[in-house]
Amino acid sequence: MLFQYGTYAFSGRPMFTVALTRQFDIGSDDGEHDHHMQVHCEFRYEPAPDLDALESFGSWYFHDADEDLDEWFAAMANRLGPLLLDRTPCETDLYEETL
């Protein structure tokens, strides 16, 4: 899983974007790795000085790592929670990508 944020112009104009990505390993019929598929959920907010000051950040969580999933979720929620609680995204996007 990937949690990332920053001010980007992916949609044409700069927006503060919070992106959640889940990556899946897709196997072939014989059990070997064939490709990856990613499901992306993006929340875009109007730029604001306090959000821009955060710059950009990204963190991956891998299930086979020694990190605890609940601790990772809590750490990611603490990064933005107070800044976004009273804001509503002006755009959202949900899409999948095959790699």
Secondary structure, DSSP 8 states (H G I E B T S, - for coil): -EEEEEEE-TTSS-EEEEEEEEEEEEE-TTSSEEEEEEEEEEEEE---HHHHTT--EEEE--TTSSS-HHHHHHHHHHHHHHHHTT---SEEEEEEEE-
